[in-house]
Amino acid sequence: MTVYVALLRAIGPGSHAKMRPSALRDKAEEAGLSEPVNYLATGNLIFGSDKSVAALKTEITALVESFGLTSSEVFVVSKAQIKKLIEADPLPTASKDRPQRLGVCFFHKALDWPAAILKPDGPETVAAADATLVIDYGAGTAPSKLNVEKLTGARMTQRNWNTVLGIWKRMEQR
């Protein structure tokens, strides 16, 4: 059985009134996902399954939509992919000194990363690692003008390095 994390896009405090973390976890368990647990918020669900990534995306999307939330998108990442990212640590100074300002953008698949994203005009430093981009925002995300989806032409969801490390610690135990 493979351990995965489902990273839900467009889930936040407003959606918690419709879908509590425990409610999503319970529905995931009813659907046959093995030992589902939320990490930090509803938007990070760790679980085990023998199903394909495509089947899991479809199934978890249906679970989220059953709460009346139709704007979310599901990104499914395996334990092996998270481990590889953590071990690669593509921006090690930032991951050590300012992990809360280090964004990890998860995409559905690896892209042919455009130069405009890898060498942005602003103060950010960007590194590609398979189907993720790791962005050192330095001063923080608020002043950043880097539009990742526009530059890549692909949808993504983002977590900070601290959250990815926390997800890894939970996955590592399984």
N, C-alpha and C positions, 0 to 999 in steps of 0.2 A: 504494500500500500504506500502511495506517495503522499507526502505531507505538502499542503499548499496553503497559501494565504490568498484570500479574495480581497482585493483592494477596491472599495466602492467609490466611484466618483460622484460628486454632488451630494454627499451625505454630510450633514452638519447639524448644529443645534436645532434648527428649524424642523428638520425631518425626524428628530428623536421623539417628538410628540406623536408621530404616526408609527414609528418603528423603533421601539426601545431595543438596545443591544441584546437583552435577554430574549426578546421575542424573536429576533432574527436567528439567534443561536438555537432556540427551541425548534423553529421551523426547519433549520438546516439539519438538525438531528432527526426530526421526523422524516425528512427527505432521504435519509440514509447516509448522510455525511458522517464520518467517524470522528467522534469526540470534538465537535466544534467549540471553539472558544473565541470570544471577542478580545481584541487587544485595544485598550484605551477607549475606543468608541465603536459605534456601529459599523464604521467604514473599514474595519480590519477584522476579517474572520479567518481564523486558522483552523484547519480541519484535515482529515485524511480521506483519500478516495482512490479507487482504482479506475475511475472514469477518465475520459479524455478531457483535456483542457477545454475544447470546444463544447463538450457536453456540460461541463461544470459551469461555464459562462452562461449557457442557456438556462440551466437549472437555477442558478443563483439569481440571475436576472428575473426569472419568474417569481422567485421567493420575494425579492424586493418589491416587485410590481404588485404582489398580493397585498401589500400594505398601502397601495394607492400611490406609490412613488414611481413615476414613470420617467423621470429625467436622469436617473442614475445609470452608470455604465460600470460593468464589472471587468476588472483586470485580474487574471489568475496567474500567480507566480509560484513556482515550486520551491521547496526547501533547498534543492541543489542550486537553483538560480540565485536565491538570496545568499547562500553560503559563498558562492563564487564572487558575488558583488562585494560582500564584506571582506573577503580575503584579498580581492584586487585593490580595495581602498583607493580608488582612482585619484582622490585629492586628499592625501594623508595629512597635510598640515591643517587644512580646514576641518577635516573630520575630528582631529584632536583638539584644535583651538576653539572652534565655533560650530559644533555639530548641529545646533538648532538653526543655523543659517545655511546649512548645506542641504540643498534640495535634491531629492532623488525622484526623477520623473520616470514613471513606468509606462511603457507603450505595449501594445498588443504583440508587436514583433520588432525585431531589429530593423533599423532603417538604413538607407544610404544617407548618412548624416550630412546635411549641407554645410558648407564652410561658414555661412552666416550664423549658424547655431554654435559651431565649434569654436569660432573666433568672433564673439559678439563685439559690437561697437561700444558697449557699456563697460562698467567695472567688473562684471561677472567673469569667472573662470569656469569653463565647461569641459567635461570629459565624457566620452561615450564609453559605455561598458555593455556590450550586447544589446539588449532591448531596453536599456535605461540610459538616461542622461543624468549626470551628477553635476550640480551647479553650485558653485560657491558664490553666494550672494553678497559676501563681505559685509556691507553695511545693513543688510536685511532685504527682505523681499519687497517691502512697501515702496522703496524708491526705484526698484528695478523696472525698466521698460522692455525687458526681454520677453517677447511673446513666443513662447516655445511652440505652441500649436500652429501659429501662423507660419513660423519659419520652417517647421518640419512638414506641415500639411497633414498631421496625424493627431488623433486624440490621445490624451494621456491623463494620468492622475499622479499627484505628487505627495510625497511624505518627506519629512526631514530625516536627517541621518540618525538622530536619537530614536525616532519611531522605528526606523528600519532595524536598528540594533535591538530594540525591544522585541520586535517581531521575531528576529533571528533567535534571541534567547528562548522565546517560547517554542519555536520550531525545533531548535537544537535538542530540547528535552524529549522530543518524540521520535 
